[in-house]
């Protein structure tokens, strides 16, 4: 879209053609009041206080689009009268409980009532009883609700759960006299408000969704509150610590809200997590999984001495990617000084995948990010359980559908009702495991510029096509002529006489004919639906911005090298902008900083994983370490952004830097390593204290910095291998976590209680002899575990899932690397 100039209150500003006036004003720090509108969502016109005058006509700033040369006035006498009346209406029958309301102090109803100078009430109506609802992790008080519909909108447009809607309130009708005496917009708003409350689309008593809590986050009043936060604290007592979520690779900006524990305990406690909801949406783990700190009373000198002895004895350090970039650099520095093997299997597979991708792409990193995925109008996901691997990638997928009127393809063996529930413009292709190569070849076939592809690749793709003669039956209209007798008046005699005339009619007739069609065997291999080609043509109509998201299923695939090269070819020779989902919190950072090894030696120090000697932030090792919510440092996100995070809570024990210093390295603080992160890998020599962590009013992300995507020398070899005919069949299990769980850190938190077990869909259970709660033995070629069956309505089909968030289950011992495997499941 082209840049245009508009004038707001005498000030000329630049915006893009078609941008909402309200967004243009916000981006330029111009205040227009609005309650119902969310920056990244579609307008609802529920509150109407964003009234402005545009070129002499009164319009709603949230819904009116900017045009070049437009002259806008944000306040006139009539507009101020309307706004005041609207706020009076919002205050009608609103309970006077500000002193105990959880939103008091940050309530938009309070703020705008004062802003509009409402000090009297002109309107009244009999109230109707509105029952308080306990929806599990969310508490809804409809008596406080102003039906702005922000909760409904964010759930639909951003999250994709579509769990909330407006339902009838059952109130008396507003007196007709008000229609004549009130300002018209205030009356229209009141009429809608008086009819509605918020309800559940499921019709059930309990909220059945992915439990992100975004609805409570965006609520401007105290109607929707996180259940765990009710009556816990006044907003003004809390102080905010800016940070980065430590649970998945999305790297979401968060604020920890903290204060003392109670009057007898002055230690800080996290009471809730807040987010900049106009610019970023959190998942349930980010919002509710905050109290995973490792609380220790002080430094255990005996354990520290044992740790130093273990490091002197060890030849291997094994660790997870739930660490900061600075800790990763400390480990790499120890490797360079002492020759340790560094073992991190999931980061190693991602590192190798990136390197194989770079051999063809000529770049060190994939070229796009989730911001561009959000802006796409055609989006494809391959090789990832999108809703649980990286919820913000799922939000981007949904945003493409809803806000951009886009379309998408979701390739994955496990059927996902959350993805399919995003709308009719999403098509799921549930191929067999190990057929990811066929998916990528199909994308090359459908979208790549064949003239630019290597000849061998183009020829191989062409080999999947063949002409096929089929007989089709169609209905045609055939002209049939018959002679009929009609009566007409003879012009000469004036008398009526009977004459013969020809009468033709078009009669439908079914005919069969043979036609030549292109048969694509790739579609057969993947089990694509019969209407795939026809639906794809409709999906692609008027689409301009293409995004491809690939994920962890590809990194551990037996043919991962070939998949990496295919992904690079798609990015290089098609319109798709590529995003890769790093497996864990800081997998991307670790894979860039550390030289990782394939195998362990004879004696291992484990960091957040079991070793011969274990350093643990989980409180279950030989020496306690701080968790991510107790550290300063940086994390590298899926968007290739190096984001700062701050300590919300203190750690009274030792940190990894203490061990490093005792072994001969010399840095006073862990964050001294921030400016030493390898610039050859795209990092910048920035001091930690100089890294910002906020958003501008126009949504610009000002957080840390973006990695430089380095050029990589290539050999020019862009060849790829043929598709492997292998596929997994039979009883299959998949290594994936349920929604809101990622690691043992999320499992440790108070508000994310999930039971570890084998997760099965309702259809899986119906077709088996098992019931929820049964104990079963799951056995593969790699091992066996005994566990409980858990019914999961967030998956469908005949593939069960095993989570990794509870190490006691030892689920990874059943897999040989790839996330799918064949299994036998027997009752115990």
C-alpha angles and dihedrals in degrees: 000000000000126000116251138182123236132175121230117184091336095312120114114221136177121237139146125273110264095021115139112257091234093056091047090051094047091049089057097044093253113144120230113164116240134159107173101044125093117195097233097038139076119270119260100186087218100134104030095195090119088080113148135165114247117187089338095310124107111237140160110260093211092059106027115092124224119250127193112274094011114159113214131188116193098196134037131154091260093047092050090050090052093047093049092049091048092053091047088054092050088054094052108115091348105150114254095228101118092131092067101024113118091223095053111125094028099045117132091204089059092045097049094042087059093039091055092044095239105177101147138038124235100174138060140176135169110269123232126220111262115188120223112243129214105206097175109255090015128061116204123198107183090188087071095039118112092187093235086152094222089130092052092046098048091046090053104034102033110022103029097219095114088199100141135060141158116268133185116285096200095225129151117269117263114259110265090229089073091061090065099038102041129076105266098240092048090051093048091049092047092048090055094042092050092055100048149063130166119270141168121272090215093061088226128125095241128057109251107195141106089285099233096149092219090131091062091043094058096040106117093204135033096275096104116038133167102255093226091056099051112127091348100117147347111251093236092057093062125086121206126232112195112224147146121256110254101202109082138006095268090092094209119193111245140168121219109217107211143170137150118308098239141315091285097043119051094185114120119258130191109236100178145339121243130193139197089255095184088065109022135027124212130215123227093265092055093046102040105020099077107114100075095116120138105238115203130166096227147311115324101213094185092054090046091054089050089051092054089049090050092051090051089052098041130093095183138050113196117190146159128241093247089103136094126263088249093056089048089054091049089054091048090049090052089050091052092048100042106018097243119170110240111213123189109144101193093046090045092055091049091046091052091047091052091049092050090048090050092056088069104025096047089221131104093221139031111269106236143048141207092273089066090043089056089052095048123108095197118042136173130194122199131177102004139097086229102195095053105027092058117351093194089059087055090050089052090051091051094044089055089056100044110030099030095039087235137154134226148190122220114198113191138124093230115072111232119201091189091061094041089050091063091088148279093297093069119087120192119205108194101197125177118271114269091034095099089110090061089052093055093045088052090053090050089049094049102038114016124100098249092199090064099041118099107273093240091055093047090049092049091051090049089056089069091062126081134165115246129191113223133174114235128188119216137170118242131179115241124198112238120190123198135172114242133179117234134176117242136171113249107233093211100047099025089225127127115246138171118251136174121245138176114247120192126196134177109238121193113240131182116227134176125220139171118243135180115239133181111246115204111200091195089070089052092049091053095044091236115183117267092248094051097113094044093047093046091055090055092045092054097051109123093351117148111163117062127191130184121196118192126183152189097296086074098049096062096034114126088241096041093137092058091045091052091052092047091051089052091051091051091051093045100045106030137054093256120120108214130228124177120201111225109221101235141013099290103008092127093051093046093047091053097043105038131064097221127205131214102225140031126243128223101288124034135196107204123208110200087340131078116276139153082274117019131209106195139183087187093070094242102100142080094266124027120235130186121265120232092265087061097051143080114219145092135282126200112227136204086263089063088247122143101220126191122231128191134209112263093182132027125252113212096191135068128301131209090258089062090059092045091052092048088053093054107276116119123215123129094210134022090238090060083082092061093085090045096060108128111274088191087069095049101271122129129231093244127151113240093233090057095058114107124215113193146083128247120232091259090057096258109154110232100181125131108305141290119256116249110247101228126212113246123205111241133195092226090244107136097165121135133194129253119265114276112237091216120115135164118245137166123044106357135188128195128209103231139123127238119251113293095019124098112146143351086282093065088043089057095057125102101232101043101066110165127162117236115232143103110308117217132180121239090251091052091053093045092055093047137061091245132104131200110276095028117136112235139177114233113200132183135164088270100051147300140258135188116224147144127273115243121191112227121192091189092075132052136194136037102307116099122207131222118201130221099204093096114054090194088074090057089204095159089066088073094060131071095208106290113093094236127062141162116255145172117229117200133173117253 
